[in-house]
Amino acid sequence: MQPTRRLGWACAPLAALLLAWSTQVATSALTSAGRHGAASTVSSASHASSPDCPPPGHPKHLVKTWTTTYRGRTFRVTQLPRCEDMEAVIAYRAGGETKEQAKARLGGVAVSTAGFYNPRSMALADFYQLDGAILSGASTGRPLFAATSDGRMFLTEDYGIKGLSGVTAIALGQRLIPLQKDGFSSAFMRETTDRMALGMNGEYVFIVQGKSDLYRLAEFMRKKLPVRIAVNADGGHVVRGKSPVHIVFRWRHGSAGLTQTPALDQLQLMCLPSRASGIAQPEPEG
């Protein structure tokens, strides 16, 4: 399958792959993202592991957290396995909640801020889809975090996933790998404030949190983490406050020995950085 180029990423057609998957499992009961919950917790000191042992060649069932300093900025990094045994729940609460509250409420092992919203009314201001039902329309066309009901998760720009049953998705912020402005000003990108971002490779998901400008955050993820794609988690400015949406990661119940879906194995071809024009260059030091 030939990848298609779109908005600076070379990506396989995610919507087509997910449509093939949804057709394949149409006669099976899809697992609702809100009906599972494994009670694992992450210690800020080191890591938390699943009680189930992954099969050979599978990402380690280990959640690792560490703190590091890069160019004068301190970042807290959480690494999770990117596999069907770890599910992502895009949690919505109309009145808002802190990320810690969302994580505890859903039995998560890690959490990230998520989509764009009105900080006064807590109303969503960009795309949000729950199990195929569109609850908030797209307004910016920015990258999506998407998850299927069998635990697969991706960062993508393919809005062809709209309305696909079993697919939950939310629009995030600007691309960090490759770094692009995506409508944000250079002044905003240079501002030092609380930030959160998500990065992925074929086996792992990385959540990065720290007080930084976006140029330095993007450079840290590009140079110090083994990620092929990264996106600023819109809403990072409320890292210490409330938001109506969060992405909560948790172990799936009875995860050991799950059969992989062949159609979705091709999703690892997605989202390789391309040499597209218009990529914002890092600000010079000093």
JOURVEN-V363172 format. One record per run of one state. SS is the DSSP state (@ for helix, = for strand, . for the rest). FROM is the first residue (numbers start at 0). TO is the last residue. If there is no record, write none. Layout:
SS&FROM&TO  SS&FROM&TO
This chain:
.&0&2  =&3&5  .&6&7  =&8&10  .&11&12  @&13&23  .&24&45  =&46&48  .&49&60  =&61&69  .&70&71  =&72&80  .&81&84  =&85&96  .&97&97  @&98&104  .&105&108  =&109&112  .&113&115  =&116&116  .&117&122  =&123&123  .&124&126  =&127&129  .&130&131  =&132&135  .&136&142  =&143&147  .&148&151  =&152&155  .&156&157  @&158&160  .&161&165  =&166&170  .&171&173  =&174&176  .&177&177  =&178&178  .&179&184  @&185&189  .&190&191  =&192&199  .&200&202  =&203&211  .&212&212  @&213&223  .&224&227  =&228&231  .&232&234  @&235&237  .&238&241  =&242&250  .&251&260  @&261&268  .&269&270  =&271&272  .&273&285
